Amino acid sequence: MNGVILYQSKYGAAKKYADWLSEELDFPCVETKKARISELISFDTVILGGGIYASGITGLSFLKKNIDSLKGKKIAVFCCGASPYDEDAFKEIVKHNMKDGLEDIPVFYCRGSWNMEKMSITDRTLCNMLRKAVSKKDPSEYEIWEKALMAVGDDKCDWTDKEYLKPLVEFINK
Ligand SMILES: Cc1cc2nc3c(=O)[nH]c(=O)nc-3n(C[C@H](O)[C@H](O)[C@H](O)COP(=O)(O)O)c2cc1C
């Protein structure tokens, strides 16, 4: 079996998981932005991973655009967010992202990292605005991601853990 890992990562979490997967499965890693569909045709397995931004999985548009050319291959998606895993919230993420021909592709969650200092000014401003808006809500009404955002504050956190990859590796080796 041969395969390839495509990843899009702004602050390094999805890249870290892609590198771990690469070590574990012996598949090469390619940044999704640099991937060419013509170069993927020879692989049996394609794994695509990306960070979650405002509930969207980055890089997924590549899969949407090329899903017909990838027919017959084993495909899996992983995504990294700052939220702790929550079944209902994850189902929502999957429903929101896996449309337009992607419905049958399995998706795996790997918790990422958080570092306000490393963020671009735009992202930091967005997060601060969101925090301000969320702080007006009753904490019992926070969404999972909002709860995580409020809890983490300005702290640096790294929740990346190889353990998160176990179900994905199992699926690939099945
Ligand atoms: C502007 C912004 C929006 C985000 N939106 C979400 C979100 O909707 N859900 C979530 O769980 N995490 C969210 N995050 C946290 C990132 O998904 C998390 O930091 C992840 O590790 C990023 O992966 P990457 O470093 O590979 O890009 C957001 C972060 C930023 C900066």
The ligand as a MOL file (V3000), in Angstrom:
LIG
                    3D

  0  0  0     0  0            999 V3000
M  V30 BEGIN CTAB
M  V30 COUNTS 31 33 0 0 0
M  V30 BEGIN ATOM
M  V30 1 C -9.1930 32.8310 13.7910 0
M  V30 2 C -9.2320 31.4580 14.4130 0
M  V30 3 C -10.3980 30.6960 14.3430 0
M  V30 4 C -10.4460 29.4180 14.9320 0
M  V30 5 N -11.5970 28.7010 14.8740 0
M  V30 6 C -11.6700 27.4960 15.5270 0
M  V30 7 C -12.8940 26.7510 15.5360 0
M  V30 8 O -13.8970 27.1150 14.9510 0
M  V30 9 N -12.9060 25.5740 16.2250 0
M  V30 10 C -11.7910 25.0870 16.9050 0
M  V30 11 O -11.8680 24.0330 17.5410 0
M  V30 12 N -10.6110 25.7670 16.8750 0
M  V30 13 C -10.5360 26.9480 16.2010 0
M  V30 14 N -9.3480 27.6470 16.1670 0
M  V30 15 C -8.1330 27.0380 16.7710 0
M  V30 16 C -7.2870 26.3090 15.7170 0
M  V30 17 O -8.0620 25.3630 15.0240 0
M  V30 18 C -6.1290 25.5880 16.4080 0
M  V30 19 O -5.2270 26.5760 16.8780 0
M  V30 20 C -5.4260 24.5710 15.5250 0
M  V30 21 O -4.3840 23.9600 16.2560 0
M  V30 22 C -4.8820 25.1910 14.2440 0
M  V30 23 O -4.2270 24.2420 13.4410 0
M  V30 24 P -2.9670 24.6630 12.5420 0
M  V30 25 O -1.9350 25.2060 13.4990 0
M  V30 26 O -2.5100 23.3880 11.9230 0
M  V30 27 O -3.4460 25.6460 11.5300 0
M  V30 28 C -9.2760 28.9050 15.5780 0
M  V30 29 C -8.0990 29.6720 15.6080 0
M  V30 30 C -8.0650 30.9230 15.0360 0
M  V30 31 C -6.7820 31.7070 15.0930 0
M  V30 END ATOM
M  V30 BEGIN BOND
M  V30 1 1 1 2
M  V30 2 1 2 3
M  V30 3 2 2 30
M  V30 4 2 3 4
M  V30 5 1 4 5
M  V30 6 1 4 28
M  V30 7 2 5 6
M  V30 8 1 6 7
M  V30 9 1 6 13
M  V30 10 2 7 8
M  V30 11 1 7 9
M  V30 12 1 9 10
M  V30 13 2 10 11
M  V30 14 1 10 12
M  V30 15 2 12 13
M  V30 16 1 13 14
M  V30 17 1 14 15
M  V30 18 1 14 28
M  V30 19 1 15 16
M  V30 20 1 16 17
M  V30 21 1 16 18
M  V30 22 1 18 19
M  V30 23 1 18 20
M  V30 24 1 20 21
M  V30 25 1 20 22
M  V30 26 1 22 23
M  V30 27 1 23 24
M  V30 28 2 24 25
M  V30 29 1 24 26
M  V30 30 1 24 27
M  V30 31 2 28 29
M  V30 32 1 29 30
M  V30 33 1 30 31
M  V30 END BOND
M  V30 END CTAB
M  END
